[in-house]
C-alpha cells in the first residue's frame, strides 16, 4: 500500500502548532473553543456545520475529527450525509452561478 501525504496520526499533533507561535496559536485555540460552545446554535448543530464545511474545503483531518465528534454527539449517519450533501449543493451552486459570468463574457465577445 502506498503512503499518502495525509497521515491521520497528524490530527493528534494539531495542538502542537502553538510550539512555533505560542501567542497566536493559543489565541486561535481560544477562539476555536468559543466558537464551538453552546450558543444560539447547539454544539450538535455546529458539529454538523463543521462536518459539511470540512467536506467543502476538503480537509481530511477535519472530516475525521467532525465525524468522530458527530458520533459522540449522537448525530446519525443519515444526518451526517445530509449535511455533506447540503455543503456539496452550495459548492456546486457557487460553481454553476459563475456560469452566468461566462455567459455574459461570451455574449460580450461574440457581438
C-alpha positions in Angstrom: 0.0 0.0 0.0 1.4 3.4 -1.0 1.8 6.0 1.7 -0.4 9.1 1.4 0.6 12.6 2.1 -2.3 12.7 4.6 -1.4 11.0 7.8 -4.4 10.5 10.2 -1.9 10.5 13.1 -1.1 14.1 12.4 -4.6 15.2 13.7 -3.4 14.3 17.2 -0.5 16.7 16.7 -2.7 19.7 15.9 -2.2 21.2 19.4 1.5 21.4 18.7 1.0 24.3 16.3 1.4 26.6 19.4 5.0 25.5 19.8 6.3 27.7 17.0 3.9 30.6 17.7 2.6 30.3 21.2 0.6 33.5 21.5 -1.1 33.3 18.1 -1.7 29.5 18.5 -3.2 30.0 21.9 -5.5 32.8 20.6 -6.6 30.5 17.8 -7.5 27.7 20.1 -9.3 30.1 22.5 -11.3 31.4 19.6 -11.9 27.9 18.2 -13.2 26.7 21.6 -15.5 29.7 22.0 -17.0 29.1 18.5 -18.0 25.5 19.4 -19.6 26.3 22.7 -23.3 26.1 23.1 -24.9 29.3 21.9 -27.7 30.3 19.6 -26.8 27.0 17.9 -26.2 23.8 19.8 -22.8 22.1 19.9 -24.5 19.3 17.9 -25.7 21.7 15.1 -22.2 23.3 15.0 -20.7 19.9 14.6 -22.9 19.1 11.6 -22.0 22.5 10.1 -18.3 21.8 10.7 -18.6 18.4 9.0 -20.3 19.9 5.9 -17.7 22.6 5.7 -14.9 20.1 6.2 -16.0 18.4 3.0 -16.4 21.6 1.0 -12.8 22.7 2.0 -11.7 19.1 1.5 -9.8 18.8 4.8 -9.4 15.1 5.7 -8.3 15.9 9.2 -11.5 17.9 9.8 -13.6 15.2 8.2 -12.1 12.7 10.6 -12.5 15.0 13.6 -16.1 16.0 13.0 -17.2 12.5 12.0 -15.9 11.4 15.4 -17.3 14.5 17.2 -20.7 13.9 15.5 -20.8 10.3 16.6 -20.0 11.4 20.2 -22.9 13.9 20.0 -25.4 11.3 18.7 -25.5 12.5 15.1 -26.7 9.7 12.8 -25.0 8.7 9.6 -28.1 9.9 7.7 -27.8 13.4 9.3 -24.1 13.4 8.5 -24.7 12.5 4.9 -27.5 15.1 4.5 -25.1 17.8 5.9 -22.5 16.7 3.4 -25.0 16.9 0.6 -26.1 20.4 1.8 -22.4 21.5 1.6 -22.0 19.9 -1.8 -25.1 21.6 -3.1 -23.8 25.0 -2.0 -20.4 24.3 -3.5 -21.9 23.2 -6.8 -24.2 26.1 -6.9 -21.3 28.5 -6.3 -19.5 26.9 -9.2 -22.5 27.0 -11.5 -23.5 30.5 -10.8 -20.2 31.6 -12.2 -21.5 30.2 -15.5 -23.5 33.4 -15.7 -20.2 35.3 -15.8 -19.0 33.0 -18.6 -22.3 33.6 -20.5 -22.0 37.3 -20.1 -18.4 37.3 -21.3 -19.3 35.1 -24.2 -22.1 37.4 -25.3 -19.9 40.5 -25.0 -17.1 38.9 -27.0 -19.2 37.4 -29.7 -21.1 40.6 -30.6 
